[in-house]
Amino acid sequence: MKKVLLLLAMFSVIGLQAQITLTENEMPGIGDGFIQLIDTLPSAGNQQVVFENGANHTWDFSALAVGDTTGFTLIDPAPTPYGSMFPTADLCIQMGDSAWAYFAVDANAAEILGVIGYMDTIEFNMKYSNTDEIYQFPYTMGTSFWDTYGGSVTQYLGFDPGLGFVVDSVRYAETHNESQEVIGWGTVTTALGNFDVLKTQIIDTTYSTVHAYAMMTWIPFSADTSITCRFQWNMRNTGIPLIEAEYEIDPMDSTIYSIGWLMVTPSISIEEFDAIEMSVYPNPTTEVISVELEGFSNFYVRITDAQGRIVTQTGPADGNKTSIPVGELENGLYFVTTILNDQVLGSQTFVKE
């Protein structure tokens, strides 16, 4: 009997420490949306956590604050203004009012095909001559690959510098040589909970040039080379890094100026996550909010402020609905997260007035 119990205990520990593997089935689909919170002034402690490595390691990012927020929803590329230029695209992200990024996902890889649209009144078309690979599948500890991609943008100028010739056009081109390697695995802790992750290091050497077209030829105007390092912590069922930090490789300065982290972080499958109906009302509110989850009970509710600090945590809910007093909270934006069995079921925002 003791041997049986010992074996069960050993298998339990192995299960807790098993690393994850990402496949094409972990990638998001049309209609999936994400909110990324950005700590624009990460503390020295959080910067130190970024550089920690290892197998079965725990990275504690629970102290990340919120200096900025961004978000997006994945859409069908076909009806977008430039969809016909990317016939192999499966997904698209609209950036602002007039720019689109196109993606393709298959059993082997997830790739960025290009970015196209308008920057103010200037049209740009950065359709990559060679795609930017985000993942190669299966993606797990030890996965590594090199990738080269790039493109160019040409803009008509018609500028007369008063030197006896006219600068007809300007062309900006960039080429990226990128190495990517999964260097660690374990658990990330954020204000939302604990998540199984793979840690990835990406080193990107970017060569950029500017040429001016005048006197029937392209004339070199400027050239630059920069090297950046990105660290990503990838979890299952999002296709978007849970944590992302970047710094420019400089022997005089390796400061990390911002760390992004996902607000929407489904620990369950995308299909299950999309099917969950979560309601937060009234919104805005002054005294009380009600949180309702269709088909779930005994869940916990965590409320965090715009700096990522936990201000209220309640539960388990009695049934599929719970009411939480918020009258003592300061006016502003807050995030509501519902959790069951250490899994994030849903996340929404509300405004306290």
C-alpha positions as CSV (number, residue, x, y, z in Angstrom):
1,M,0.0,0.0,0.0
2,K,2.8,2.4,0.8
3,K,4.4,1.7,-2.5
4,V,1.2,2.5,-4.3
5,L,0.8,5.8,-2.4
6,L,4.4,6.6,-3.2
7,L,3.9,6.0,-6.9
8,L,0.7,8.1,-6.9
9,A,2.6,11.0,-5.1
10,M,5.4,10.8,-7.7
11,F,3.0,10.9,-10.6
12,S,1.3,13.9,-8.9
13,V,4.5,15.8,-8.7
14,I,5.5,15.0,-12.3
15,G,2.1,16.2,-13.4
16,L,2.5,19.5,-11.6
17,Q,6.0,20.1,-13.1
18,A,5.3,19.0,-16.7
19,Q,6.1,21.6,-19.3
20,I,3.6,22.6,-21.9
21,T,3.8,22.3,-25.7
22,L,2.1,24.8,-28.1
23,T,0.6,23.6,-31.4
24,E,-1.6,25.3,-34.0
25,N,-4.6,24.3,-31.9
26,E,-3.4,26.8,-29.2
27,M,-3.7,29.8,-31.6
28,P,-6.6,32.2,-31.4
29,G,-9.4,32.5,-33.9
30,I,-11.6,35.1,-35.6
31,G,-13.5,37.1,-32.9
32,D,-11.1,36.5,-30.1
33,G,-10.1,39.7,-28.3
34,F,-7.2,40.6,-25.9
35,I,-6.4,43.4,-23.6
36,Q,-2.7,44.1,-22.8
37,L,-1.7,46.2,-19.8
38,I,1.6,47.9,-20.0
39,D,3.9,48.7,-17.0
40,T,5.7,51.8,-18.5
41,L,7.9,52.2,-15.4
42,P,8.8,48.7,-14.3
43,S,10.5,48.5,-11.0
44,A,14.0,47.2,-10.5
45,G,12.6,44.1,-9.0
46,N,10.4,43.3,-12.0
47,Q,13.3,44.0,-14.3
48,Q,15.3,41.4,-12.4
49,V,12.6,38.8,-12.7
50,V,12.7,39.3,-16.5
51,F,16.3,37.9,-16.6
52,E,15.6,34.9,-14.4
53,N,15.9,31.6,-16.3
54,G,15.5,27.9,-15.6
55,A,13.4,24.8,-15.9
56,N,10.3,24.5,-13.6
57,H,11.0,28.1,-12.6
58,T,8.5,30.6,-11.1
59,W,8.5,34.2,-12.4
60,D,6.6,36.5,-10.1
61,F,5.2,39.5,-12.0
62,S,2.3,40.1,-9.5
63,A,3.7,43.6,-8.7
64,L,3.4,44.9,-12.3
65,A,1.6,48.2,-12.5
66,V,-0.5,49.7,-15.3
67,G,0.8,52.8,-17.1
68,D,-1.0,52.2,-20.4
69,T,-3.6,49.8,-22.0
70,T,-4.0,48.5,-25.5
71,G,-6.3,45.9,-27.0
72,F,-7.4,44.3,-30.2
73,T,-9.8,41.8,-31.7
74,L,-8.9,39.2,-34.4
75,I,-11.1,39.6,-37.5
76,D,-11.7,37.9,-40.8
77,P,-9.1,39.1,-43.3
78,A,-11.2,38.5,-46.4
79,P,-13.5,41.6,-46.3
80,T,-10.8,44.0,-45.1
81,P,-9.6,46.6,-47.6
82,Y,-6.4,44.8,-48.4
83,G,-7.5,41.2,-47.9
84,S,-7.1,40.3,-51.5
85,M,-3.4,41.1,-51.3
86,F,-3.0,38.4,-48.6
87,P,-5.0,35.4,-50.0
88,T,-3.3,32.9,-47.6
89,A,-4.1,35.0,-44.4
90,D,-6.3,33.3,-41.8
91,L,-6.4,36.2,-39.3
92,C,-6.2,40.0,-39.3
93,I,-5.8,42.7,-36.7
94,Q,-7.0,46.2,-37.4
95,M,-4.6,48.8,-35.9
96,G,-6.3,52.2,-35.4
97,D,-8.7,53.2,-38.1
98,S,-6.7,52.6,-41.2
99,A,-4.0,49.9,-40.8
100,W,-4.2,46.1,-40.9
101,A,-1.8,43.3,-40.0
102,Y,-2.2,39.9,-41.6
103,F,-1.4,36.4,-40.2
104,A,-1.3,32.8,-41.4
105,V,-1.5,29.7,-39.2
106,D,-1.0,26.1,-40.2
107,A,0.3,22.8,-38.7
108,N,3.9,24.0,-39.1
109,A,4.0,27.6,-38.0
110,A,2.2,30.9,-37.2
111,E,3.4,33.8,-39.4
112,I,3.0,37.5,-39.9
113,L,2.5,38.2,-43.7
114,G,2.7,41.9,-43.6
115,V,1.3,45.3,-42.4
116,I,-0.5,47.7,-44.7
117,G,-2.6,50.8,-44.5
118,Y,-2.2,54.5,-43.8
119,M,-0.1,56.4,-41.3
120,D,-1.9,59.8,-41.1
121,T,-2.3,60.5,-44.9
122,I,0.7,58.4,-46.0
123,E,-0.1,55.0,-47.4
124,F,2.4,52.3,-46.6
125,N,2.6,48.7,-47.8
126,M,5.0,46.5,-45.7
127,K,4.2,43.1,-47.4
128,Y,7.0,41.0,-46.2
129,S,9.2,39.4,-48.9
130,N,9.7,36.6,-46.5
131,T,7.2,36.0,-43.7
132,D,7.9,36.7,-40.0
133,E,7.6,33.4,-38.1
134,I,6.1,33.9,-34.7
135,Y,6.0,30.2,-33.7
136,Q,7.2,26.9,-35.2
137,F,5.1,23.9,-34.1
138,P,5.4,21.9,-32.0
139,Y,6.7,24.7,-29.8
140,T,8.3,23.6,-26.5
141,M,11.4,23.7,-24.3
142,G,14.5,23.7,-26.6
143,T,12.7,24.8,-29.8
144,S,14.9,27.2,-31.7
145,F,15.0,28.7,-35.2
146,W,16.4,31.5,-37.3
147,D,14.2,33.7,-39.4
148,T,14.9,36.5,-42.0
149,Y,12.1,38.8,-43.1
150,G,11.6,42.3,-44.3
151,G,10.0,44.7,-46.7
152,S,10.0,48.3,-48.0
153,V,7.7,51.3,-48.3
154,T,8.0,53.8,-51.2
155,Q,6.3,57.2,-51.0
156,Y,6.0,59.7,-53.8
157,L,7.5,63.1,-52.6
158,G,8.0,65.5,-55.6
159,F,10.3,67.7,-53.5
160,D,12.5,70.4,-55.2
161,P,15.5,71.1,-52.9
162,G,16.6,74.0,-55.1
163,L,19.7,72.2,-56.3
164,G,18.7,71.6,-59.9
165,F,16.9,68.3,-59.4
166,V,13.7,67.0,-57.9
167,V,13.5,64.2,-55.3
168,D,10.8,62.1,-56.9
169,S,10.3,59.5,-54.1
170,V,11.6,58.2,-50.8
171,R,12.0,54.5,-50.0
172,Y,12.3,53.0,-46.6
173,A,13.4,49.4,-46.3
174,E,14.2,47.1,-43.4
175,T,15.5,43.6,-43.0
176,H,15.2,41.6,-39.8
177,N,17.6,38.7,-38.9
178,E,15.9,37.0,-35.9
179,S,16.9,34.1,-33.7
180,Q,14.3,32.6,-31.4
181,E,14.8,30.0,-28.6
182,V,12.7,28.6,-25.8
183,I,15.0,28.8,-22.9
184,G,12.8,28.1,-19.8
185,W,9.5,26.7,-18.6
186,G,7.5,26.9,-15.4
187,T,4.9,29.2,-13.9
188,V,4.2,32.9,-14.2
189,T,2.3,34.8,-11.4
190,T,0.4,37.9,-12.3
191,A,-2.4,39.8,-10.5
192,L,-4.8,37.4,-12.3
193,G,-3.3,34.1,-11.0
194,N,-0.8,31.5,-11.9
195,F,-0.1,30.2,-15.4
196,D,2.0,27.5,-17.0
197,V,4.4,29.0,-19.5
198,L,7.4,28.7,-21.8
199,K,10.0,31.4,-21.7
200,T,11.4,32.5,-25.1
201,Q,14.3,34.7,-26.0
202,I,14.2,36.6,-29.3
203,I,17.2,38.5,-30.6
204,D,16.4,40.8,-33.5
205,T,19.0,42.5,-35.7
206,T,17.4,45.1,-37.8
207,Y,19.0,46.8,-40.8
208,S,17.1,49.8,-42.1
209,T,17.9,52.1,-45.0
210,V,16.4,55.2,-46.6
211,H,17.0,56.0,-50.3
212,A,15.9,59.0,-52.3
213,Y,15.0,58.7,-56.0
214,A,16.5,61.6,-58.0
215,M,18.2,62.0,-61.3
216,M,16.9,58.6,-62.5
217,T,18.6,56.6,-59.7
218,W,18.2,55.6,-56.1
219,I,20.6,57.6,-53.9
220,P,21.5,56.3,-50.4
221,F,20.4,58.7,-47.7
222,S,20.8,56.9,-44.4
223,A,21.4,53.5,-42.9
224,D,21.1,52.1,-39.4
225,T,21.5,48.8,-37.5
226,S,19.9,48.1,-34.2
227,I,19.9,44.9,-32.0
228,T,17.0,44.3,-29.6
229,C,16.2,41.4,-27.3
230,R,12.7,40.4,-26.4
231,F,11.6,38.0,-23.7
232,Q,8.2,36.3,-23.9
233,W,6.3,34.0,-21.6
234,N,3.9,32.1,-23.7
235,M,0.9,30.1,-22.3
236,R,-1.6,27.8,-23.9
237,N,-4.7,28.8,-25.7
238,T,-3.9,32.4,-26.4
239,G,-1.3,32.6,-29.2
240,I,-0.4,36.0,-27.6
241,P,2.5,36.3,-25.0
242,L,1.3,36.4,-21.4
243,I,4.3,38.6,-20.6
244,E,6.5,40.5,-23.0
245,A,9.6,42.6,-22.3
246,E,12.1,44.2,-24.7
247,Y,15.3,46.1,-24.4
248,E,18.0,47.4,-26.8
249,I,21.2,45.5,-26.6
250,D,23.7,48.1,-25.5
251,P,26.8,47.4,-23.3
252,M,26.2,50.8,-21.6
253,D,22.4,50.3,-20.9
254,S,20.2,47.2,-20.7
255,T,17.3,48.9,-19.0
256,I,13.8,47.4,-19.7
257,Y,11.6,50.4,-20.3
258,S,8.2,48.6,-20.4
259,I,6.7,45.2,-19.7
260,G,3.4,44.2,-21.2
261,W,1.0,41.6,-19.7
262,L,-2.3,40.2,-20.8
263,M,-5.5,41.0,-19.0
264,V,-7.5,38.4,-20.9
265,T,-5.7,35.1,-20.2
266,P,-7.8,32.0,-20.7
267,S,-6.4,29.0,-19.0
268,I,-9.1,26.9,-20.7
269,S,-9.5,26.4,-24.4
270,I,-10.4,29.3,-26.6
271,E,-13.7,27.7,-27.6
272,E,-14.7,27.2,-23.9
273,F,-13.6,30.7,-23.1
274,D,-15.6,32.3,-25.9
275,A,-18.7,30.3,-24.8
276,I,-18.6,31.7,-21.2
277,E,-21.2,34.5,-20.7
278,M,-20.0,36.9,-18.1
279,S,-22.0,40.0,-17.0
280,V,-20.9,42.9,-14.9
281,Y,-23.5,45.5,-14.0
282,P,-24.4,48.3,-13.4
283,N,-21.6,49.9,-15.3
284,P,-20.7,52.6,-14.4
285,T,-21.6,52.1,-10.8
286,T,-21.4,54.0,-7.5
287,E,-22.0,51.5,-4.7
288,V,-22.3,47.9,-5.8
289,I,-21.5,45.7,-8.9
290,S,-23.1,42.4,-9.7
291,V,-21.0,39.7,-11.4
292,E,-22.9,36.9,-13.1
293,L,-21.5,33.8,-14.9
294,E,-23.9,31.6,-17.0
295,G,-23.4,28.0,-16.1
296,F,-20.9,28.4,-13.3
297,S,-21.1,28.6,-9.5
298,N,-18.7,28.8,-6.5
299,F,-16.3,31.1,-8.5
300,Y,-14.1,33.7,-7.0
301,V,-14.0,37.4,-8.0
302,R,-10.9,39.5,-8.0
303,I,-11.0,43.3,-8.6
304,T,-7.8,45.1,-9.5
305,D,-7.2,48.8,-10.0
306,A,-5.5,50.6,-13.0
307,Q,-2.1,50.0,-11.4
308,G,-2.7,46.2,-11.2
309,R,-3.2,46.2,-7.4
310,I,-5.8,43.8,-6.0
311,V,-8.3,45.9,-4.2
312,T,-11.1,43.3,-3.5
313,Q,-11.3,39.6,-3.6
314,T,-14.5,37.7,-2.7
315,G,-15.9,34.2,-3.0
316,P,-16.9,31.6,-3.5
317,A,-20.1,32.9,-5.1
318,D,-23.4,31.5,-3.9
319,G,-24.8,30.3,-7.2
320,N,-23.9,31.9,-10.5
321,K,-24.2,35.5,-9.3
322,T,-22.6,37.6,-6.6
323,S,-22.8,41.3,-5.6
324,I,-19.8,43.2,-4.4
325,P,-19.8,46.6,-2.5
326,V,-17.4,49.1,-4.2
327,G,-18.6,52.3,-2.6
328,E,-15.3,52.7,-0.7
329,L,-13.2,52.5,-3.9
330,E,-11.8,55.6,-5.5
331,N,-13.4,56.8,-8.7
332,G,-11.8,55.3,-11.8
333,L,-11.4,52.2,-14.0
334,Y,-11.2,48.7,-12.5
335,F,-10.8,45.2,-13.8
336,V,-13.0,42.3,-12.7
337,T,-11.6,38.7,-13.1
338,T,-13.6,35.6,-12.3
339,I,-11.6,32.5,-11.2
340,L,-12.5,28.9,-10.6
341,N,-10.1,26.1,-9.7
342,D,-7.2,28.5,-10.5
343,Q,-8.5,29.0,-14.0
344,V,-9.5,32.5,-15.3
345,L,-13.0,32.2,-16.6
346,G,-13.4,35.8,-17.7
347,S,-12.3,39.4,-17.4
348,Q,-14.1,42.7,-17.8
349,T,-13.8,46.3,-16.8
350,F,-16.1,48.7,-15.0
351,V,-16.1,52.3,-14.0
352,K,-16.6,53.5,-10.4
353,E,-18.2,56.9,-10.2
